Amino acid sequence: MEISFSKYQGTGNDFILIDNRAETFLKKPDVIAKLCDRKFGIGADGLILIENHSDLDYQMIYFNADGTQSLCGNGSRCGFAFAKSLGLVKDIARFETTDGIHDIKEENGTILFGFSPIADKVRDEGNDKYLDTGSPHHVRFVNNVDGIDVLTEGRRIRNLSVYSGQNGTNVNFAQLLPDGIKMRTYERGVEDETLSCGTGATAVALIASQQGLKSPVKLETEGGTLTVSFEHNDGFFENIWLAGPAEKVFDGTVNI
Protein backbone atom coordinates (compact mmCIF):
# COMPACT_ATOMS: atom_id res chain seq x y z
CA MET A 1 0.00 0.00 0.00
CA GLU A 2 1.33 3.43 -0.94
CA ILE A 3 0.81 6.24 1.56
CA SER A 4 1.54 9.95 1.43
CA PHE A 5 3.45 11.65 4.22
CA SER A 6 5.12 14.90 5.18
CA LYS A 7 8.37 15.28 7.06
CA TYR A 8 8.56 18.05 9.70
CA GLN A 9 11.18 19.13 12.21
CA GLY A 10 11.03 21.21 15.36
CA THR A 11 14.52 22.36 16.44
CA GLY A 12 15.96 19.26 14.80
CA ASN A 13 13.51 16.81 16.38
CA ASP A 14 12.12 15.23 13.18
CA PHE A 15 8.85 13.45 12.52
CA ILE A 16 6.88 11.64 9.84
CA LEU A 17 3.37 13.16 9.60
CA ILE A 18 0.48 11.19 8.09
CA ASP A 19 -3.11 12.28 7.46
CA ASN A 20 -4.98 9.28 8.87
CA ARG A 21 -8.48 10.72 8.94
CA ALA A 22 -9.59 7.78 6.78
CA GLU A 23 -7.94 5.45 9.33
CA THR A 24 -6.12 3.36 6.72
CA PHE A 25 -2.67 3.36 8.32
CA LEU A 26 -1.68 0.12 10.07
CA LYS A 27 -0.59 1.03 13.60
CA LYS A 28 1.95 -1.76 13.91
CA PRO A 29 5.18 -1.15 15.86
CA ASP A 30 7.29 -2.98 13.26
CA VAL A 31 5.85 -0.85 10.43
CA ILE A 32 6.45 2.35 12.41
CA ALA A 33 10.01 1.32 13.34
CA LYS A 34 10.83 0.56 9.69
CA LEU A 35 9.50 3.91 8.48
CA CYS A 36 11.50 5.74 11.16
CA ASP A 37 14.70 3.81 10.41
CA ARG A 38 17.34 6.17 8.98
CA LYS A 39 18.97 3.47 6.85
CA PHE A 40 16.02 1.45 5.54
CA GLY A 41 13.10 3.86 5.88
CA ILE A 42 12.25 7.54 5.70
CA GLY A 43 14.13 8.31 8.90
CA ALA A 44 12.69 10.16 11.91
CA ASP A 45 12.63 10.42 15.70
CA GLY A 46 8.91 9.61 15.65
CA LEU A 47 5.76 9.16 13.61
CA ILE A 48 2.55 11.18 14.01
CA LEU A 49 -0.97 10.40 12.82
CA ILE A 50 -3.57 13.15 12.56
CA GLU A 51 -7.10 11.79 12.90
CA ASN A 52 -10.62 13.12 13.34
CA HIS A 53 -11.96 13.77 16.83
CA SER A 54 -15.65 13.86 17.74
CA ASP A 55 -15.40 16.97 19.93
CA LEU A 56 -12.02 18.62 19.36
CA ASP A 57 -10.15 19.95 16.34
CA TYR A 58 -8.22 16.72 15.84
CA GLN A 59 -6.65 13.67 17.44
CA MET A 60 -2.87 13.30 17.37
CA ILE A 61 -1.43 9.82 17.83
CA TYR A 62 2.31 9.86 18.48
CA PHE A 63 4.77 6.98 18.21
CA ASN A 64 8.44 6.95 19.12
CA ALA A 65 10.84 5.55 16.52
CA ASP A 66 10.52 2.07 18.07
CA GLY A 67 6.71 2.11 17.93
CA THR A 68 6.11 2.89 21.62
CA GLN A 69 3.94 5.85 22.61
CA SER A 70 4.45 8.91 24.82
CA LEU A 71 3.68 12.60 25.01
CA CYS A 72 5.84 14.61 22.61
CA GLY A 73 6.07 18.40 22.90
CA ASN A 74 8.01 19.10 19.70
CA GLY A 75 5.90 16.52 17.89
CA SER A 76 2.73 18.25 19.07
CA ARG A 77 3.97 21.52 17.61
CA CYS A 78 4.79 19.81 14.30
CA GLY A 79 1.42 18.04 14.40
CA PHE A 80 -0.32 21.40 14.71
CA ALA A 81 1.61 22.79 11.73
CA PHE A 82 0.61 19.75 9.69
CA ALA A 83 -3.05 19.98 10.79
CA LYS A 84 -2.96 23.63 9.76
CA SER A 85 -1.66 22.65 6.31
CA LEU A 86 -4.62 20.24 6.00
CA GLY A 87 -7.05 23.09 6.71
CA LEU A 88 -8.23 21.56 10.00
CA VAL A 89 -7.25 24.58 12.12
CA LYS A 90 -6.13 28.17 11.87
CA ASP A 91 -4.05 29.84 14.58
CA ILE A 92 -5.46 28.15 17.67
CA ALA A 93 -6.64 24.62 18.39
CA ARG A 94 -7.50 22.04 21.00
CA PHE A 95 -6.55 18.41 20.40
CA GLU A 96 -6.17 15.10 22.18
CA THR A 97 -2.97 13.09 22.36
CA THR A 98 -1.33 10.44 24.53
CA ASP A 99 -1.91 12.00 27.96
CA GLY A 100 -5.14 13.91 27.30
CA ILE A 101 -6.35 17.23 25.91
CA HIS A 102 -4.06 20.16 25.11
CA ASP A 103 -4.30 23.70 23.78
CA ILE A 104 -1.94 24.89 21.07
CA LYS A 105 -1.55 28.11 19.12
CA GLU A 106 0.63 30.05 16.70
CA GLU A 107 1.85 33.55 17.41
CA ASN A 108 4.09 35.46 15.00
CA GLY A 109 5.35 32.26 13.36
CA THR A 110 6.11 30.51 16.66
CA ILE A 111 4.01 27.55 17.81
CA LEU A 112 3.19 27.29 21.51
CA PHE A 113 2.17 23.95 23.00
CA GLY A 114 0.23 24.08 26.28
CA PHE A 115 0.88 21.51 29.01
CA SER A 116 -1.57 20.37 31.64
CA PRO A 117 -0.68 21.52 35.19
CA ILE A 118 2.29 19.61 36.59
CA ALA A 119 2.69 18.93 40.30
CA ASP A 120 5.83 20.42 41.81
CA LYS A 121 7.15 17.03 42.90
CA VAL A 122 10.76 17.06 41.76
CA ARG A 123 12.75 14.08 43.00
CA ASP A 124 16.03 15.59 44.15
CA GLU A 125 19.33 13.70 44.40
CA GLY A 126 21.86 16.53 44.32
CA ASN A 127 22.79 17.34 40.72
CA ASP A 128 20.34 14.68 39.55
CA LYS A 129 16.62 15.44 39.48
CA TYR A 130 13.50 13.75 38.12
CA LEU A 131 10.20 15.18 36.92
CA ASP A 132 7.40 13.76 34.79
CA THR A 133 6.07 16.34 32.31
CA GLY A 134 3.81 13.88 30.51
CA SER A 135 6.93 11.91 29.66
CA PRO A 136 9.47 10.90 32.34
CA HIS A 137 12.67 12.94 32.55
CA HIS A 138 15.87 12.46 34.50
CA VAL A 139 17.81 15.75 34.60
CA ARG A 140 21.48 16.09 35.49
CA PHE A 141 23.02 19.54 35.89
CA VAL A 142 26.63 19.69 34.69
CA ASN A 143 29.35 22.32 34.29
CA ASN A 144 30.14 21.52 30.64
CA VAL A 145 27.35 19.89 28.66
CA ASP A 146 29.49 19.73 25.50
CA GLY A 147 31.88 17.37 27.29
CA ILE A 148 29.25 14.76 28.16
CA ASP A 149 29.12 11.38 26.39
CA VAL A 150 25.34 11.60 26.04
CA LEU A 151 24.95 8.27 24.27
CA THR A 152 26.85 6.18 26.83
CA GLU A 153 25.82 7.95 30.03
CA GLY A 154 22.29 8.61 28.83
CA ARG A 155 21.75 4.95 27.99
CA ARG A 156 23.11 3.89 31.38
CA ILE A 157 20.77 6.21 33.29
CA ARG A 158 17.82 5.39 31.02
CA ASN A 159 18.11 1.74 32.07
CA LEU A 160 18.64 2.20 35.82
CA SER A 161 16.61 -0.24 37.90
CA VAL A 162 14.73 2.61 39.60
CA TYR A 163 13.04 3.28 36.23
CA SER A 164 12.44 -0.35 35.22
CA GLY A 165 8.75 -0.28 36.13
CA GLN A 166 8.01 2.56 33.70
CA ASN A 167 9.94 1.39 30.63
CA GLY A 168 12.92 3.56 31.52
CA THR A 169 13.27 7.31 31.34
CA ASN A 170 14.48 10.09 29.08
CA VAL A 171 17.76 11.65 30.21
CA ASN A 172 18.73 15.33 29.99
CA PHE A 173 22.07 16.97 30.67
CA ALA A 174 21.76 20.70 31.41
CA GLN A 175 24.25 23.52 31.89
CA LEU A 176 23.12 26.76 33.51
CA LEU A 177 24.13 29.85 31.52
CA PRO A 178 23.89 33.55 32.42
CA ASP A 179 20.89 33.96 30.12
CA GLY A 180 19.32 30.50 30.11
CA ILE A 181 20.23 26.83 29.75
CA LYS A 182 22.15 24.69 27.28
CA MET A 183 20.97 21.10 27.17
CA ARG A 184 21.33 17.75 25.44
CA THR A 185 18.95 14.78 25.60
CA TYR A 186 19.00 11.00 25.30
CA GLU A 187 15.50 9.85 24.34
CA ARG A 188 14.02 6.47 25.17
CA GLY A 189 12.14 5.02 22.22
CA VAL A 190 14.72 6.57 19.90
CA GLU A 191 17.57 5.10 22.01
CA ASP A 192 19.95 7.81 20.93
CA GLU A 193 20.73 11.47 21.44
CA THR A 194 18.20 13.68 19.67
CA LEU A 195 18.81 17.26 18.59
CA SER A 196 15.96 18.50 20.78
CA CYS A 197 13.25 17.29 23.17
CA GLY A 198 10.25 19.46 24.06
CA THR A 199 9.04 17.63 27.14
CA GLY A 200 12.69 17.42 28.26
CA ALA A 201 13.21 21.16 27.79
CA THR A 202 10.08 21.74 29.83
CA ALA A 203 11.31 19.46 32.64
CA VAL A 204 14.69 21.22 32.70
CA ALA A 205 13.09 24.69 32.76
CA LEU A 206 10.68 23.83 35.58
CA ILE A 207 13.39 22.21 37.68
CA ALA A 208 15.78 25.10 37.03
CA SER A 209 13.18 27.54 38.34
CA GLN A 210 13.91 26.07 41.76
CA GLN A 211 17.48 27.31 41.29
CA GLY A 212 16.39 30.86 40.62
CA LEU A 213 15.61 30.99 36.89
CA LYS A 214 12.53 33.03 36.10
CA SER A 215 9.90 32.43 33.44
CA PRO A 216 10.33 32.51 30.50
CA VAL A 217 13.36 30.23 30.33
CA LYS A 218 15.39 30.07 27.10
CA LEU A 219 16.89 26.68 26.30
CA GLU A 220 19.59 26.09 23.71
CA THR A 221 19.37 22.57 22.27
CA GLU A 222 21.61 20.99 19.64
CA GLY A 223 18.88 21.79 17.07
CA GLY A 224 17.92 25.31 18.07
CA THR A 225 16.22 27.47 20.68
CA LEU A 226 13.11 26.65 22.70
CA THR A 227 11.38 28.82 25.30
CA VAL A 228 9.33 27.60 28.25
CA SER A 229 7.02 29.96 30.15
CA PHE A 230 5.05 29.02 33.27
CA GLU A 231 3.52 30.08 36.58
CA HIS A 232 4.12 28.44 39.97
CA ASN A 233 1.05 28.36 42.23
CA ASP A 234 0.18 26.27 45.31
CA GLY A 235 2.45 23.33 44.54
CA PHE A 236 1.75 23.23 40.80
CA PHE A 237 3.39 24.54 37.66
CA GLU A 238 0.56 26.02 35.59
CA ASN A 239 0.01 27.94 32.36
CA ILE A 240 3.00 26.10 30.88
CA TRP A 241 3.82 26.88 27.25
CA LEU A 242 6.57 25.34 25.13
CA ALA A 243 7.42 27.73 22.28
CA GLY A 244 9.53 27.10 19.19
CA PRO A 245 9.50 26.60 15.43
CA ALA A 246 7.95 23.77 13.40
CA GLU A 247 8.97 23.52 9.77
CA LYS A 248 8.11 21.24 6.86
CA VAL A 249 11.14 19.47 5.38
CA PHE A 250 9.53 17.67 2.43
CA ASP A 251 6.52 15.67 1.19
CA GLY A 252 6.68 12.15 -0.21
CA THR A 253 5.10 8.76 -0.71
CA VAL A 254 6.22 5.37 0.55
CA ASN A 255 5.09 1.75 0.15
CA ILE A 256 4.31 -0.22 3.30
Backbone torsions as a table, in degrees:
resi	resn	phi	psi	omega
1	MET	NA	131.9	177.9
2	GLU	-94.2	132.4	177.5
3	ILE	-125.0	152.0	174.6
4	SER	-94.6	148.8	179.2
5	PHE	-148.4	165.2	169.4
6	SER	-125.8	147.4	176.3
7	LYS	-107.5	128.3	178.8
8	TYR	-126.0	158.6	172.5
9	GLN	-140.8	143.8	174.9
10	GLY	-125.9	106.5	-172.0
11	THR	48.2	44.6	175.0
12	GLY	85.5	-10.9	173.1
13	ASN	-79.4	111.8	-169.6
14	ASP	-110.6	148.6	-171.1
15	PHE	-142.9	147.3	169.8
16	ILE	-91.8	124.9	-178.9
17	LEU	-111.3	129.6	-178.3
18	ILE	-129.4	131.5	173.5
19	ASP	-79.0	104.6	-177.0
20	ASN	-113.2	32.4	178.9
21	ARG	-64.1	-24.3	176.0
22	ALA	-86.1	-4.4	177.6
23	GLU	54.1	50.0	179.0
24	THR	-103.0	-12.4	-177.6
25	PHE	-77.2	134.8	179.2
26	LEU	-83.0	115.4	-176.1
27	LYS	-85.6	64.9	-179.6
28	LYS	-106.9	129.5	-178.6
29	PRO	-52.7	-38.9	-178.5
30	ASP	-68.6	-34.9	176.9
31	VAL	-67.0	-45.0	-179.9
32	ILE	-63.1	-45.1	-179.9
33	ALA	-61.8	-38.1	179.8
34	LYS	-68.0	-42.4	179.5
35	LEU	-64.3	-35.3	-178.6
36	CYS	-82.1	-11.5	-178.6
37	ASP	-65.2	131.4	-175.0
38	ARG	-82.2	-9.1	176.6
39	LYS	-102.1	-40.8	-172.6
40	PHE	-113.1	-1.5	-179.3
41	GLY	-130.5	-153.5	178.2
42	ILE	-72.4	-43.4	-178.4
43	GLY	95.5	118.8	179.7
44	ALA	-172.6	161.6	173.3
45	ASP	-79.7	-18.8	-178.6
46	GLY	-169.1	170.8	179.9
47	LEU	-128.1	136.8	-175.2
48	ILE	-125.8	130.9	173.5
49	LEU	-107.4	132.2	172.5
50	ILE	-104.4	121.9	-177.1
51	GLU	-127.9	166.9	176.3
52	ASN	-70.4	153.3	175.2
53	HIS	-132.5	140.2	-174.8
54	SER	-67.0	-29.3	-174.4
55	ASP	-121.1	-25.1	-174.8
56	LEU	-106.6	-177.5	-177.9
57	ASP	-68.9	-36.6	177.3
58	TYR	-169.8	167.3	173.3
59	GLN	-109.2	134.4	175.9
60	MET	-116.4	119.6	178.6
61	ILE	-107.4	119.1	-175.2
62	TYR	-110.2	136.4	175.1
63	PHE	-125.2	135.2	168.6
64	ASN	-67.0	171.2	-177.0
65	ALA	-61.9	-22.4	179.2
66	ASP	-95.0	5.2	177.5
67	GLY	93.5	-5.9	175.3
68	THR	-78.1	166.7	-176.5
69	GLN	-118.0	151.8	175.8
70	SER	-166.4	173.3	170.8
71	LEU	-75.9	140.4	178.8
72	CYS	-134.8	115.6	-178.4
73	GLY	-71.7	-50.3	177.7
74	ASN	-64.2	-38.6	177.4
75	GLY	-63.3	-36.0	178.1
76	SER	-65.6	-37.2	177.9
77	ARG	-68.5	-40.1	176.7
78	CYS	-68.1	-36.9	177.1
79	GLY	-61.1	-39.6	177.1
80	PHE	-64.2	-43.7	179.1
81	ALA	-61.3	-39.7	178.5
82	PHE	-68.2	-44.7	178.1
83	ALA	-59.8	-36.1	177.6
84	LYS	-65.4	-40.0	178.6
85	SER	-66.0	-26.5	178.0
86	LEU	-82.4	-6.2	-178.9
87	GLY	81.6	15.6	-178.3
88	LEU	-79.5	-28.7	-176.6
89	VAL	-141.6	169.5	173.8
90	LYS	-112.0	-106.9	-174.9
91	ASP	-104.7	1.5	179.3
92	ILE	-150.9	144.2	-177.3
93	ALA	-155.3	164.1	171.0
94	ARG	-130.7	131.1	-175.9
95	PHE	-142.8	166.3	177.2
96	GLU	-113.2	138.7	175.7
97	THR	-140.1	-158.2	-167.7
98	THR	-51.3	-44.9	-173.6
99	ASP	-104.0	7.9	178.1
100	GLY	132.7	-152.8	-173.1
101	ILE	-97.0	138.6	-178.4
102	HIS	-136.1	151.8	170.5
103	ASP	-97.3	150.0	179.2
104	ILE	-151.8	149.6	-176.5
105	LYS	-156.2	163.9	175.8
106	GLU	-119.9	130.6	178.4
107	GLU	-133.7	116.7	177.2
108	ASN	53.9	41.7	176.6
109	GLY	83.7	-4.4	177.7
110	THR	-105.0	136.6	-179.6
111	ILE	-101.4	129.9	-177.4
112	LEU	-114.6	120.3	178.8
113	PHE	-99.1	127.8	-177.8
114	GLY	-96.4	126.1	177.4
115	PHE	-88.1	155.5	167.4
116	SER	-70.1	158.0	176.6
117	PRO	-54.7	142.0	-178.0
118	ILE	-121.4	125.5	179.2
119	ALA	-63.0	138.5	179.1
120	ASP	-79.7	72.3	-179.1
121	LYS	-125.3	68.1	179.4
122	VAL	-79.7	125.0	173.3
123	ARG	-80.2	123.8	-169.4
124	ASP	-115.8	119.8	175.5
125	GLU	-131.5	61.2	-178.6
126	GLY	73.8	-120.6	178.4
127	ASN	-75.9	-10.2	178.8
128	ASP	-104.2	131.4	-179.7
129	LYS	-130.2	168.1	176.2
130	TYR	-146.2	134.6	176.7
131	LEU	-150.7	137.0	176.4
132	ASP	-96.7	118.4	179.8
133	THR	-110.0	28.1	-171.3
134	GLY	107.7	-27.2	166.4
135	SER	-131.0	147.0	-175.8
136	PRO	-76.3	138.4	-177.6
137	HIS	-138.6	121.3	168.9
138	HIS	-90.6	131.0	-178.2
139	VAL	-124.0	126.3	175.6
140	ARG	-118.4	124.7	177.3
141	PHE	-88.2	130.1	-175.0
142	VAL	-131.5	165.1	-180.0
143	ASN	-85.3	-27.1	-178.8
144	ASN	-142.5	94.2	-175.2
145	VAL	-68.3	-26.1	179.6
146	ASP	-68.8	-21.4	-178.3
147	GLY	-89.7	1.4	-177.4
148	ILE	-84.4	136.0	170.6
149	ASP	-83.6	85.9	-172.5
150	VAL	-62.4	-39.6	-177.4
151	LEU	-63.5	-50.1	-176.6
152	THR	-71.0	-51.7	-176.8
153	GLU	-72.1	-36.2	177.4
154	GLY	-63.0	-43.0	179.1
155	ARG	-64.5	-39.3	179.8
156	ARG	-62.4	-48.4	-179.2
157	ILE	-67.2	-40.1	-179.5
158	ARG	-55.3	-32.1	-176.0
159	ASN	-104.1	15.9	176.7
160	LEU	-60.1	146.9	-176.4
161	SER	-61.3	-28.1	-179.5
162	VAL	-63.4	-21.0	-179.5
163	TYR	-105.8	7.1	-173.6
164	SER	-65.8	-27.7	-178.5
165	GLY	-79.9	-2.3	-178.7
166	GLN	-128.5	26.6	-179.7
167	ASN	60.5	37.4	176.3
168	GLY	80.7	-167.8	-178.3
169	THR	-145.7	158.3	166.8
170	ASN	-77.8	154.9	-176.4
171	VAL	-131.4	127.1	-179.0
172	ASN	-120.3	137.8	174.3
173	PHE	-113.6	124.9	-170.9
174	ALA	-129.5	137.0	177.6
175	GLN	-118.6	123.4	179.0
176	LEU	-74.3	130.5	178.5
177	LEU	-115.2	165.9	178.6
178	PRO	-59.2	-30.9	-176.2
179	ASP	-118.9	18.6	-179.9
180	GLY	157.7	-141.8	-175.4
181	ILE	-140.6	140.5	169.0
182	LYS	-108.7	133.3	-173.3
183	MET	-143.2	156.6	173.8
184	ARG	-136.3	151.4	-172.2
185	THR	-135.1	137.2	167.0
186	TYR	-102.5	122.6	-175.8
187	GLU	-105.5	127.1	171.0
188	ARG	-67.5	152.3	-178.3
189	GLY	86.9	-30.7	169.5
190	VAL	-98.3	-33.7	179.6
191	GLU	59.2	45.7	179.6
192	ASP	-165.1	170.2	170.6
193	GLU	-73.4	135.1	173.3
194	THR	-108.5	160.4	-176.9
195	LEU	-74.0	-15.0	-179.5
196	SER	-167.6	155.3	175.8
197	CYS	-148.1	116.7	-175.5
198	GLY	-69.9	-46.4	178.5
199	THR	-68.3	-29.6	176.2
200	GLY	-69.8	-43.0	177.2
201	ALA	-60.5	-38.1	179.5
202	THR	-66.8	-43.4	177.6
203	ALA	-60.8	-44.9	-179.4
204	VAL	-62.5	-44.7	-178.9
205	ALA	-63.0	-44.4	-178.5
206	LEU	-66.6	-41.7	178.6
207	ILE	-66.4	-41.0	-178.9
208	ALA	-65.3	-23.4	177.9
209	SER	-63.8	-24.1	176.8
210	GLN	-75.6	-9.9	176.7
211	GLN	-108.1	17.3	171.7
212	GLY	105.0	-7.4	179.0
213	LEU	-72.7	138.1	-178.3
214	LYS	-102.6	150.1	174.7
215	SER	-70.9	139.6	-2.8
216	PRO	-81.5	149.2	179.5
217	VAL	-104.1	128.4	177.2
218	LYS	-93.7	131.5	-178.1
219	LEU	-123.9	124.6	177.4
220	GLU	-94.9	114.0	176.1
221	THR	-102.4	173.5	178.1
222	GLU	-63.3	-23.5	-176.9
223	GLY	-104.2	-1.0	179.6
224	GLY	144.4	-167.5	-172.7
225	THR	-104.2	132.3	172.0
226	LEU	-119.2	154.9	176.6
227	THR	-129.6	134.1	178.1
228	VAL	-119.7	122.7	175.2
229	SER	-113.7	152.6	-174.6
230	PHE	-168.2	167.4	170.4
231	GLU	-123.1	154.4	179.7
232	HIS	-123.4	110.0	-175.2
233	ASN	-136.8	125.3	170.5
234	ASP	49.7	47.4	175.3
235	GLY	82.9	9.2	179.2
236	PHE	-132.3	144.1	165.5
237	PHE	-87.6	126.9	-175.7
238	GLU	-132.1	167.9	179.1
239	ASN	50.4	49.0	-176.8
240	ILE	-89.5	126.6	178.5
241	TRP	-129.5	127.8	173.4
242	LEU	-99.7	117.8	-173.9
243	ALA	-116.3	137.1	177.3
244	GLY	178.1	-179.7	-178.4
245	PRO	-83.0	161.3	170.7
246	ALA	-145.7	118.7	-171.1
247	GLU	-129.4	139.4	174.4
248	LYS	-73.9	137.9	176.9
249	VAL	-98.0	-50.7	176.2
250	PHE	-167.7	167.0	172.2
251	ASP	-109.8	156.4	178.0
252	GLY	-167.7	-178.3	173.5
253	THR	-131.3	153.2	-179.7
254	VAL	-148.3	148.2	176.5
255	ASN	-94.3	131.4	176.9
256	ILE	-126.2	NA	NA
